[in-house]
Amino acid sequence: MFLQPASYRRRRRRDAARFLPVLGLFLILLPVLWAPQDTPRRDTAPDGIYLFGVWGLLIGAALMISRALAVPGEDDDPDPDSDPGADQDLRS
């Protein structure tokens, strides 16, 4: 069964909003995997710059996704768990 294009896009935006925290967690934990420099003490400045950059990008991505989800008049089915073909089967 094919969905209407507007409904399909809205569902993909919801999926992106649900995936954003997982992506953020991965990107924030990534500096733990980086190899230390040649010195015994770890240089934290690049890690801090990276973390603030990722934080800013996540905020920007969340802003864009939330604005795209807040478009009025683009509502798909009110109950996302309902089967759209169920009403047609009952009427037959």
N, C-alpha and C positions, 0 to 999 in steps of 0.2 A: 504494500500500500504506500502510495506516495503522499507526502505532506505538501501543503501549500508553501511556496517559497518564503513568505514572511514568517510563517510558523517555524519552518526549518531553521531559518537564520536566528530567530529568537531562542530556540532550543540550543543551538550551537553557542550562542552568547552565554546562556546559563551554564553550559558545560565549561566554557572558558573561565567563568567566575568561580566555579567549583574547583577547577584545577589550579587556579592562581595560588592558593596557600601551599599546595604541594610543591609547585615550582619554586615559590619563595623559600620554603624550608630547605630544599635542595641547594639553591643558590647561596643561602646564608651559611649552610654547613660546609660548603665547598672549600673555604680557606683552611679548614682542619686538615684536608688532604694534601695541601700544598707542601712541598719539601722545604725545610728550613734553609737559610742561606749558609754560607761557609763559616759563619761565626757561630759560637755556641749559644749566644743570646738571639732570640727571634726578634726580627724587626716588625713591629706591629703597625707602623704607619701605612704601608700599602694595604694591609688587611682592613684597617679602619676606613681608608678611602674607598676600597671595594665595597665594604658593607654599607656605607652611606649611599654609594652609587646604586647598589641593588635595592636598597630601601626606597630611594627616590623613584627608581624605575617601577617598582611594585606599586607605589602610590599612584603613579601616572597610569599604569595599566588598569588598576582598579577604578580610577576615575573614568577612563575611556569606556570600560565595560559597563560601569553603572549608568553612564549617560546613554549608552546604546540600549540598555535594558529599560530605561525610563521613558522611551519614546511613546507618547500617548497614541491611542488608536491602533496599536499594532498587537492587540491581545489575541492570543490563540485560544484554544479551548480552555474553559474555566477550570476544569478538573483534569490535570495532566495525566492522571492514572486511568481515566476512563477510556473505553474502547470506542473510537468514533463510529465504527461500523455496527455497534451493538443496537443502536436505535433502529437502524434499517432492518435488522434481523427480526426485531419484535413486531414491526409493522407488517411484515410479509405474511 
